[in-house]
Amino acid sequence: MGTSAGSVVAAQITSSVGLPALFQAQVDPALQREELTPREGALVEVFEFGAKVEAEVTDPVERLRRMGEMGLAAETVPEAERRSVIEIRLPSHAWPERNLARRRRERRHG
């Protein structure tokens, strides 16, 4: 459950791998995995575009539409490459027995 980093963390903590081992994988450079690196200047372009849209457009729906257009037009890595990077982040590829969403609701309401 979640998106991006949140879904990876949820998959990691509901796996059979213990928290000490998951932590070690984060802090030990020898255990770290290859990540995708955005091209130089890409993040600056996104922030500059966002600032320009915010300055020019007052309607929040139109702002989101323009940001969506930018996202759709962006050059991205091939799907197989992206899936590979996500796959190596997961300590297990089996569906977890633990239901993270249910546990969270029980804590909130219990």
C-alpha positions as CSV (number, residue, x, y, z in Angstrom):
1,M,0.0,0.0,0.0
2,G,1.4,3.4,-0.9
3,T,3.3,5.0,-3.6
4,S,7.0,5.3,-4.4
5,A,9.1,5.0,-1.3
6,G,6.2,4.4,1.0
7,S,5.2,1.2,-0.9
8,V,8.8,0.0,-0.9
9,V,9.1,0.5,2.9
10,A,5.7,-1.3,3.4
11,A,6.9,-4.2,1.3
12,Q,10.2,-4.3,3.2
13,I,8.8,-4.3,6.7
14,T,6.1,-6.8,5.9
15,S,8.7,-9.2,4.5
16,S,10.3,-12.0,6.4
17,V,13.5,-10.0,6.7
18,G,14.0,-8.6,10.2
19,L,14.3,-4.9,10.9
20,P,18.0,-5.1,11.8
21,A,18.9,-6.6,8.4
22,L,16.7,-4.0,6.6
23,F,18.4,-1.2,8.5
24,Q,21.9,-2.6,7.7
25,A,21.0,-2.7,4.0
26,Q,20.3,1.1,4.3
27,V,23.5,2.1,6.1
28,D,26.1,-0.4,4.7
29,P,27.4,0.8,1.3
30,A,28.4,-2.7,0.4
31,L,24.7,-3.8,0.6
32,Q,23.2,-0.8,-1.2
33,R,21.6,-1.3,-4.6
34,E,21.9,0.6,-7.9
35,E,19.4,3.5,-8.3
36,L,18.3,5.5,-11.3
37,T,19.9,8.9,-11.5
38,P,18.0,11.7,-13.1
39,R,19.8,13.6,-15.8
40,E,21.6,16.7,-14.6
41,G,19.4,19.7,-14.3
42,A,16.1,17.8,-14.5
43,L,15.0,18.5,-10.9
44,V,15.8,22.2,-11.4
45,E,13.6,22.3,-14.5
46,V,10.7,20.7,-12.6
47,F,10.9,23.3,-9.9
48,E,11.2,26.2,-12.3
49,F,8.3,24.9,-14.3
50,G,6.2,24.6,-11.1
51,A,7.1,28.1,-10.0
52,K,6.2,29.5,-13.5
53,V,2.8,27.8,-13.5
54,E,2.1,28.9,-9.9
55,A,2.9,32.5,-10.9
56,E,0.9,32.4,-14.1
57,V,-2.2,30.3,-13.2
58,T,-4.5,30.9,-10.3
59,D,-6.9,28.0,-11.0
60,P,-5.7,24.9,-9.0
61,V,-7.2,22.5,-11.5
62,E,-5.4,24.2,-14.4
63,R,-2.2,24.1,-12.5
64,L,-2.5,20.4,-12.0
65,R,-3.4,19.9,-15.7
66,R,-0.3,21.7,-16.8
67,M,1.9,19.7,-14.4
68,G,0.3,16.6,-15.8
69,E,1.1,17.6,-19.3
70,M,4.7,18.2,-18.3
71,G,4.8,14.7,-16.7
72,L,3.4,13.0,-19.8
73,A,5.9,14.8,-22.0
74,A,8.9,13.9,-19.8
75,E,11.5,11.5,-21.1
76,T,11.5,8.5,-18.8
77,V,13.5,5.3,-18.5
78,P,12.1,2.1,-20.1
79,E,9.6,0.3,-18.0
80,A,11.8,-2.8,-17.7
81,E,14.6,-0.8,-16.3
82,R,12.4,0.9,-13.8
83,R,10.9,-2.4,-12.7
84,S,14.3,-3.9,-12.3
85,V,15.4,-1.1,-9.9
86,I,12.2,-1.6,-7.8
87,E,12.7,-5.4,-7.8
88,I,16.1,-5.2,-6.3
89,R,14.8,-3.0,-3.4
90,L,12.5,-5.7,-2.2
91,P,14.0,-8.3,0.1
92,S,11.4,-10.8,-0.8
93,H,9.2,-11.3,-3.9
94,A,6.6,-13.3,-2.0
95,W,3.3,-11.6,-1.0
96,P,3.6,-10.8,2.7
97,E,1.4,-12.6,5.3
98,R,1.1,-9.4,7.4
99,N,-1.6,-6.9,6.5
100,L,0.0,-3.5,7.1
101,A,-3.2,-1.6,6.5
102,R,-5.2,-3.6,8.9
103,R,-2.6,-3.3,11.6
104,R,-2.5,0.5,11.1
105,R,-6.3,0.8,11.4
106,E,-6.3,-1.4,14.6
107,R,-3.7,0.9,16.2
108,R,-5.6,4.0,15.2
109,H,-9.0,2.7,16.4
110,G,-7.9,0.3,19.1
